[in-house]
Amino acid sequence: MTRTYASSNQAAQALDLVESLQSRFVQALEKQAHHRFGALEWFRDEGLHGGGQRYGIADSDLLGRASVNVSQVHYNDDPDRKLGSATAISTIVHPALPQAPSVHIHISWTEMKDGSGYWRLMADLNPSVPNSVYAEQFSEALKGAGYGVFEEASEQGDRYFFIPALGRHRGVVHFYLENFNTGDFAADLGFAQKIGEAAIDTYIGLLDQSVKNSAPATDTVRASQLAYHTLYFFQVLTLDRGTTTGLLVHNQNDIGILGSLPACIDKNLLSSWKSRVVEPQDLLLDKLLAALPNAGTCIIDDAVKQKLADAVREHYKKYPEALELQASGNTIPPTVNNHR
């Protein structure tokens, strides 16, 4: 199969950007982990409407689970669609080392057939073990790259990553701008590049510090990591609008979309949160629990990811009104994340 690409010049520039960020991040992670990433190409409608390239690693000594996915979906051949193309990098790293924080970075350009469009910019730090020094370094790097919009991005991120059922946030630093467009595409492209590079380079530095400064993990520290990864799993599959939309739009990259999930979670802890979840999301949690293999610690492999993806699709097709319960920053763009 052969992938085709969006015909728009803006989409081509966005693809160049996200591919450069992907290369930058993968090379730096490989150097840090002393381990090569595997590559996997996926196709939307056998390449007719684009696809993507995903680099990933599983169960490495340092990185645990990592996924760096670039995609471009387009509808050059369909004049009836308002959406022209969507181009993105979506990446998540869940280190095996508990003292090293997880990171999520997403940068995307969504363009309509009339040439209008918007950026979605996200970078958030997610530690299992709190470290105020790491949080400050990540925050300061994004503030420096943020051209005066850091406060707005932090406010949007704090809203997006809040988990009402648990009364807490996922992560400690949340940079999020959705539906972002100043009217100057070249300037916005440069801004997206600075945010992506700042998040990537700072995170690599945090990984390096974690390796050099961390004492051997105790059972208590590893238990904290498992509990936090369970919370991360819960937020992604019950609240994350991008993940849900990606799964609903098509089923041709389910494993890639759920590359954000950690390697292991605590099924018993996850089950204990059911009484806090509003209807009908309690039924979604039931479906997610049924997709997990056993009580106690569960390994989230590709087979489990597929069952989870099917459960999410089934739930929202039956209860479309539950989409209103998904997270958002300030506004909900008309086609959030349907590039995946």
C-alpha positions as CSV (number, residue, x, y, z in Angstrom):
1,M,0.0,0.0,0.0
2,T,1.0,3.6,-0.6
3,R,0.1,6.6,1.5
4,T,-1.2,9.7,-0.2
5,Y,-0.8,13.2,1.3
6,A,-2.9,16.3,1.7
7,S,-2.8,18.7,-1.3
8,S,-2.7,21.8,0.8
9,N,0.6,23.7,1.2
10,Q,-0.3,24.5,4.8
11,A,-0.8,20.8,5.5
12,A,2.5,20.0,3.9
13,Q,4.3,22.5,6.1
14,A,2.5,21.1,9.2
15,L,3.6,17.6,8.2
16,D,7.2,18.7,7.8
17,L,7.0,20.2,11.3
18,V,5.6,17.2,13.1
19,E,7.9,14.8,11.2
20,S,10.9,16.9,12.3
21,L,9.6,16.8,15.9
22,Q,9.1,13.0,15.7
23,S,12.7,12.5,14.5
24,R,14.0,14.8,17.2
25,F,12.2,13.0,20.0
26,V,12.8,9.4,18.8
27,Q,16.6,10.0,18.3
28,A,16.9,11.6,21.7
29,L,14.9,8.8,23.4
30,E,16.9,6.1,21.7
31,K,20.2,7.8,22.8
32,Q,18.9,8.1,26.4
33,A,17.6,4.5,26.5
34,H,20.4,2.9,24.5
35,H,17.6,1.1,22.7
36,R,16.2,1.4,19.1
37,F,12.5,2.1,18.5
38,G,10.5,-0.1,16.2
39,A,8.6,1.5,13.3
40,L,5.1,0.8,12.1
41,E,3.3,2.4,9.2
42,W,-0.5,2.4,9.2
43,F,-2.9,3.4,6.4
44,R,-6.3,5.2,6.3
45,D,-8.5,3.4,3.8
46,E,-5.5,1.6,2.4
47,G,-3.6,4.9,2.0
48,L,-6.3,6.6,-0.1
49,H,-6.9,9.1,2.8
50,G,-3.4,9.1,4.2
51,G,-2.1,7.3,7.3
52,G,0.8,7.6,9.6
53,Q,4.2,6.3,10.9
54,R,4.5,5.3,14.6
55,Y,7.7,4.6,16.5
56,G,7.4,2.7,19.7
57,I,9.1,0.7,22.4
58,A,7.7,-1.6,25.0
59,D,9.1,-3.0,28.3
60,S,12.6,-1.4,28.0
61,D,14.5,-0.9,31.2
62,L,14.3,2.9,31.2
63,L,11.3,3.9,29.0
64,G,8.8,1.1,29.7
65,R,6.3,2.2,27.1
66,A,6.8,4.9,24.6
67,S,4.9,5.9,21.4
68,V,5.7,8.7,19.0
69,N,3.0,8.8,16.3
70,V,2.8,11.1,13.3
71,S,-0.3,11.0,11.1
72,Q,-1.9,12.9,8.2
73,V,-5.5,12.1,7.2
74,H,-7.0,14.0,4.3
75,Y,-10.0,14.1,2.0
76,N,-8.6,15.4,-1.3
77,D,-11.0,13.2,-3.2
78,D,-14.2,14.1,-1.4
79,P,-15.6,17.5,-2.2
80,D,-18.6,17.0,0.1
81,R,-16.5,17.0,3.2
82,K,-15.8,20.2,5.0
83,L,-12.6,18.8,6.6
84,G,-9.7,19.0,4.2
85,S,-6.9,17.4,6.4
86,A,-5.6,16.8,9.8
87,T,-1.9,16.5,10.6
88,A,-0.5,15.6,14.0
89,I,2.2,14.3,16.3
90,S,0.9,12.5,19.3
91,T,3.5,11.1,21.8
92,I,3.5,9.6,25.2
93,V,6.3,8.2,27.3
94,H,5.7,6.1,30.5
95,P,9.1,5.3,31.9
96,A,9.7,2.1,33.8
97,L,11.8,4.1,36.3
98,P,9.2,5.3,38.8
99,Q,11.1,8.5,39.6
100,A,11.1,9.6,36.0
101,P,7.9,11.4,35.0
102,S,5.6,10.5,32.1
103,V,5.1,13.0,29.4
104,H,2.4,13.7,26.8
105,I,2.9,16.0,23.8
106,H,0.4,16.6,21.0
107,I,0.7,19.1,18.2
108,S,-1.8,19.1,15.3
109,W,-3.0,21.3,12.5
110,T,-6.6,20.7,11.3
111,E,-7.6,22.4,8.0
112,M,-11.0,22.9,6.3
113,K,-11.5,22.8,2.6
114,D,-11.9,26.6,2.6
115,G,-8.4,27.0,3.9
116,S,-9.3,27.9,7.4
117,G,-7.9,25.8,10.3
118,Y,-6.7,25.6,13.8
119,W,-3.8,24.3,15.9
120,R,-4.1,22.1,19.0
121,L,-1.1,22.3,21.2
122,M,-0.6,20.2,24.3
123,A,2.4,19.4,26.6
124,D,1.9,18.0,30.0
125,L,4.1,16.4,32.7
126,N,2.8,13.4,34.6
127,P,4.9,12.2,37.5
128,S,4.2,9.1,39.5
129,V,6.4,10.4,42.2
130,P,6.0,14.2,42.8
131,N,9.2,16.3,42.1
132,S,8.8,20.0,42.4
133,V,12.2,20.7,40.7
134,Y,11.1,18.7,37.6
135,A,7.7,20.5,37.5
136,E,9.4,23.9,37.7
137,Q,11.9,23.1,34.9
138,F,9.1,21.8,32.6
139,S,6.9,24.8,33.4
140,E,9.6,27.4,32.9
141,A,10.6,25.9,29.5
142,L,7.0,26.1,28.2
143,K,6.6,29.6,29.7
144,G,9.8,30.7,27.8
145,A,8.5,29.2,24.5
146,G,4.9,30.4,25.1
147,Y,5.1,34.0,23.9
148,G,2.9,35.4,26.6
149,V,0.1,32.8,26.3
150,F,1.4,30.4,29.0
151,E,-1.1,31.5,31.6
152,E,-4.0,30.9,29.2
153,A,-2.6,27.6,28.1
154,S,-2.1,26.6,31.8
155,E,-5.7,27.5,32.6
156,Q,-7.1,25.5,29.7
157,G,-4.8,22.6,30.6
158,D,-5.9,22.6,34.2
159,R,-9.5,22.4,33.0
160,Y,-8.9,19.7,30.5
161,F,-6.9,17.4,32.7
162,F,-9.1,17.7,35.8
163,I,-10.8,14.4,36.8
164,P,-14.2,15.3,38.5
165,A,-14.8,11.8,39.9
166,L,-11.5,11.8,41.7
167,G,-11.3,15.6,42.5
168,R,-7.7,15.9,41.2
169,H,-5.7,16.5,38.0
170,R,-3.8,14.2,35.8
171,G,-0.3,15.6,35.9
172,V,1.3,18.7,37.4
173,V,2.1,20.9,34.4
174,H,-0.6,21.3,31.8
175,F,0.0,23.4,28.6
176,Y,-3.1,23.3,26.3
177,L,-4.3,25.6,23.5
178,E,-7.2,24.3,21.4
179,N,-8.7,26.0,18.4
180,F,-5.5,28.2,18.2
181,N,-5.1,30.5,15.2
182,T,-3.8,34.0,15.3
183,G,-4.4,34.5,11.6
184,D,-0.7,34.3,10.7
185,F,0.0,30.7,9.7
186,A,3.8,31.2,9.4
187,A,4.0,32.7,12.9
188,D,1.7,30.0,14.4
189,L,3.8,27.3,12.7
190,G,6.9,28.7,14.3
191,F,5.2,28.9,17.6
192,A,4.1,25.3,17.4
193,Q,7.7,24.3,16.7
194,K,9.0,26.2,19.7
195,I,6.5,24.6,22.0
196,G,7.3,21.1,20.6
197,E,11.0,21.5,20.9
198,A,10.9,23.0,24.4
199,A,8.7,20.2,25.6
200,I,10.9,17.5,24.0
201,D,14.3,18.9,25.0
202,T,13.3,19.6,28.5
203,Y,11.8,16.2,29.0
204,I,14.9,14.5,27.7
205,G,16.8,16.5,30.4
206,L,14.5,15.3,33.1
207,L,15.0,11.7,32.0
208,D,18.7,12.2,32.2
209,Q,18.4,13.7,35.7
210,S,16.2,10.9,36.8
211,V,18.7,8.2,35.7
212,K,21.6,10.0,37.4
213,N,19.9,11.0,40.7
214,S,17.3,8.3,41.5
215,A,17.9,5.8,44.3
216,P,16.7,2.2,43.7
217,A,12.9,2.2,43.8
218,T,11.2,0.9,47.0
219,D,8.0,-1.1,47.0
220,T,6.2,2.0,48.2
221,V,7.5,4.0,45.2
222,R,6.5,1.3,42.8
223,A,3.1,1.1,44.3
224,S,2.7,4.9,43.8
225,Q,3.7,4.4,40.1
226,L,1.1,1.6,39.6
227,A,-1.6,3.8,41.3
228,Y,-0.7,6.8,39.2
229,H,-0.7,4.8,35.9
230,T,-4.2,3.5,36.9
231,L,-5.4,7.1,37.2
232,Y,-3.8,7.9,33.9
233,F,-5.6,5.0,32.3
234,F,-8.9,6.2,33.8
235,Q,-8.6,9.7,32.6
236,V,-7.6,8.7,29.0
237,L,-10.5,6.2,28.5
238,T,-13.3,8.1,30.3
239,L,-12.5,11.8,29.7
240,D,-10.0,12.4,26.9
241,R,-11.8,13.9,24.0
242,G,-9.0,13.3,21.5
243,T,-8.7,9.6,22.3
244,T,-12.5,9.1,22.1
245,T,-12.9,11.0,18.9
246,G,-10.0,9.2,17.3
247,L,-11.6,5.8,18.1
248,L,-15.1,6.9,16.9
249,V,-13.9,8.3,13.6
250,H,-12.3,5.0,12.4
251,N,-10.9,1.7,13.6
252,Q,-7.7,1.6,11.5
253,N,-5.3,2.8,14.1
254,D,-6.7,1.6,17.4
255,I,-3.4,0.3,18.8
256,G,-1.7,3.6,17.9
257,I,-4.4,5.7,19.5
258,L,-4.2,3.8,22.7
259,G,-0.4,4.0,22.7
260,S,-0.9,6.5,25.5
261,L,-1.8,3.8,27.9
262,P,0.7,2.7,30.5
263,A,2.1,-0.9,30.6
264,C,0.3,-2.0,33.9
265,I,-2.6,-0.8,36.0
266,D,-4.3,-1.9,39.2
267,K,-7.7,-3.3,38.3
268,N,-8.9,-3.4,41.9
269,L,-8.1,0.3,42.3
270,L,-9.8,1.1,39.0
271,S,-12.9,-0.8,40.1
272,S,-13.1,1.1,43.4
273,W,-13.8,4.3,41.6
274,K,-17.0,3.1,40.0
275,S,-19.2,4.6,42.7
276,R,-17.8,8.1,42.0
277,V,-18.6,8.0,38.3
278,V,-21.7,9.6,37.0
279,E,-24.2,7.9,34.7
280,P,-23.7,6.5,32.0
281,Q,-20.0,6.6,32.4
282,D,-20.3,4.0,35.2
283,L,-21.4,1.6,32.4
284,L,-18.3,2.5,30.4
285,L,-16.1,1.7,33.4
286,D,-17.9,-1.7,33.6
287,K,-17.0,-2.3,30.0
288,L,-13.4,-1.3,30.5
289,L,-13.1,-3.6,33.6
290,A,-14.5,-6.5,31.6
291,A,-11.9,-5.9,28.9
292,L,-9.0,-6.3,31.5
293,P,-7.6,-9.8,31.9
294,N,-7.6,-10.4,35.7
295,A,-7.9,-8.9,39.1
296,G,-5.0,-7.1,40.6
297,T,-2.1,-5.9,38.4
298,C,-3.1,-6.0,34.7
299,I,-0.7,-5.8,31.7
300,I,-2.1,-3.6,29.0
301,D,-0.8,-5.3,25.8
302,D,-2.1,-4.9,22.2
303,A,-4.8,-7.5,22.6
304,V,-6.2,-5.7,25.7
305,K,-5.9,-2.3,23.9
306,Q,-8.1,-3.7,21.1
307,K,-10.8,-4.8,23.5
308,L,-10.6,-1.4,25.3
309,A,-11.0,0.4,21.9
310,D,-14.0,-1.7,21.0
311,A,-15.6,-1.1,24.5
312,V,-15.2,2.7,24.1
313,R,-16.7,2.7,20.6
314,E,-19.6,0.5,21.7
315,H,-20.4,2.8,24.7
316,Y,-20.5,6.1,22.8
317,K,-22.5,4.7,19.9
318,K,-25.1,3.6,22.5
319,Y,-24.8,6.7,24.6
320,P,-23.8,9.6,22.3
321,E,-25.0,12.1,24.9
322,A,-22.1,11.0,27.1
323,L,-19.7,12.8,24.8
324,E,-20.8,16.0,26.6
325,L,-19.0,14.6,29.7
326,Q,-15.6,14.6,27.9
327,A,-12.9,17.0,28.9
328,S,-12.4,20.4,27.1
329,G,-10.3,23.5,27.6
330,N,-12.2,26.6,26.5
331,T,-13.9,25.5,23.3
332,I,-14.6,22.3,21.4
333,P,-13.3,22.6,17.9
334,P,-15.7,21.1,15.2
335,T,-13.4,18.2,14.4
336,V,-11.2,17.5,17.4
337,N,-8.4,15.0,16.7
338,N,-10.1,13.2,13.9
339,H,-6.8,12.9,12.1
340,R,-5.7,9.8,14.0
